[in-house]
Amino acid sequence: MDFSVAWDAVQDLAHGFVAMLPRVLVGAAILVIMEYDIGIGMRDDIEQARRIILETLVAAEGVSPDPKADVIVVGIGASSIRLRARWWSESHIADVLIAQDKVLTTVVQRLGTAGIDIPHPTRQILFHDQTEVTDGDRRRPRRRRERRVRPDRVLAGAHCPP
């Protein structure tokens, strides 16, 4: 099938940026490419996830059969492997949003049914006490400071552990 690619400039007035979107003229229909990144767990089967997402794209209403949809690995993050689902849809904003809704809803459901995790980002935060003289000295192990109770802060008759 013959098709040509052109670019449309779309300005987002709310955020103040201009995006360049590819559009394809196939016969009398104008198509736009849609893409969405989907993270899967580090131990999940990439090929199984790719197959599920691609099957969903092929079967989804509003996704054009030509040019073909695809799913590619685009990154390995701290908590997930990122797969990019790409598909073509008619250029009317309603068609694009309806297709995106159906694709993403079905992908989440099917990946969950298959036991493929869609992880949330996690962070480990370490707090350091920088009041010690030796803070930052890697040659000396850090000691835990003992907690001292000031006698003037003890309530009369209160039980204080030794």
C-alpha positions, 0 to 999 in steps of 0.5 A: 500500500502506498502512503505518504507521511507529513507532519502537523504542528499542534500547539498546546495552549495550556502548557505552551508547547508545540508538538509535531505529530506525523500524519499519514494520508492513506487513500481518503483517510488521514491517520495519526500515530499514537504511542504509549509507554507501558512498564512491566516488571523486571522479571516478567516475560517481555515476549509474552507482554509484547504478544498480549499488547500487539494482540490487543492493538490488532483487535481494538476498535479505532486502530488502523490495520495498515500501517501495522501496529508494533510494540518495541522495548524502549528502556530499562528503568529502576523498577520496570522494562518500558515497552512502547505500543505504537498504532495508527488511528484516524485523525479526529480527536474523538477517534484517537481518544476512544481508541487510546481508552480501549487499547489501554484499558484492555492492555491493563486487564489482559496483562493483569490476567496473564500475571504480568506486573505493571509496577509503580516506581519505588524510591529508597531515601536515606537520611544522614545525620550530618551533625557529627564531626566524622560525617562523610569520613568513609574510613571511620564507621558511623556510630549510633549516638546514644540518646541522653535524657536531660534531667530538667526535661523529666517530669516528676514521678514519670517512669523513665527507662534506664 
